[in-house]
Amino acid sequence: MTEQTMAAGFAAAFADYACDNGADRPALLADSGLAEDDLSDQDNRVAVAAYQSLIGAAIAQTGDTALLLRHTLESRLETISVVGQIVHTSASLRHSIEQLNRYLHLMADVNLPSGADRFELQHTDAGLWIVDHLFVPREAYLGVEASLARFISEFRRSFPAATFEIGLEVTYPPPPHVDQYPELFRVPVQFNASRNALQIDLVWDSPETQFKPGNTYVFGIFTRHADKLLEDFRADTSIRAQIESQILPKLHEGTISMDRVAKDIGMSRQTLYRRLKEESVTFAEIHDDLRQRMAVEYLGSQKVTVNETAYLLGFSEASSFVRAFKRWTGLSPTAYLNKAM
């Protein structure tokens, strides 16, 4: 399965915070599979699964389920990621959200519906909202909680005398540390909602509300650095990436021969097998993972049916696709669509 990665700066900052709050660093690193070298440069990439294990280990050691939330509210994004530097030299809230969406993958790999941005500034009859369109299972609430808290954290620090957050809607049920929400979020929270969204004061999307003039020279330096990182990130020359580029247009065919793919990328089957072994992945795992990611993308776009998605992914029967989708996500395609709406 293709491993999702993220910027090491987030893991490094959280590890430091956890240790300041009583966690044992060697034990944290051992439990997460991370090494000090992995955390030495904030632009390094580490596995998302390792970061999640780091969080779980820190919570287990400290007994504090709100540890990640408090870290988010007390830390500064610009010290963790170049994306934070870009956001803090943006001209307005709308401009900063555009930058977040543009450089999202520098912070972490996410699976979004095709053509969708993760964050949207949305006007409704109920007010102005920052909507997080990333769909995650309810039990994975820690990441959602932190992503919305990040907006609050940055604005509290930059505009301490102004009103920013007004209310919060989240899809997950009350977490174990719900008693700390009034102190930490300081706004009403609706749990088990249909979306994850932060309501903010209307003034933040007014043409008259601009941030202090940013240093355009510095902004240019940050964005050029980020663009180079994005270019490197996308120029993946791993054997996994080469195989995915070959099998993606052939997914609808169902069974795809490893021999055929080896020939298409100009190497023998034995060489391809050796290269896959070096990357600790199998041909079948790559095929299965690509099917999973494309299934989420097709269904997330809400433009094709379950039966059509099954065909596009090469399943001979819709029932086989349903079983595979449940294995991938824990949900049926219909249940997934209902949660994403």
Helices and strands as residue ranges (DSSP letters): E 5-7, H 8-20, H 25-32, G 36-39, E 45-47, H 48-62, H 67-74, G 77-79, H 82-87, H 93-102, H 104-107, E 119-124, E 127-132, G 138-140, H 141-158, E 165-169, G 178-180, H 181-184, E 189-190, E 196-200, G 202-205, H 216-234, H 239-247, G 248-253, H 258-264, H 269-278, H 283-301, H 306-312, H 318-329, H 333-340
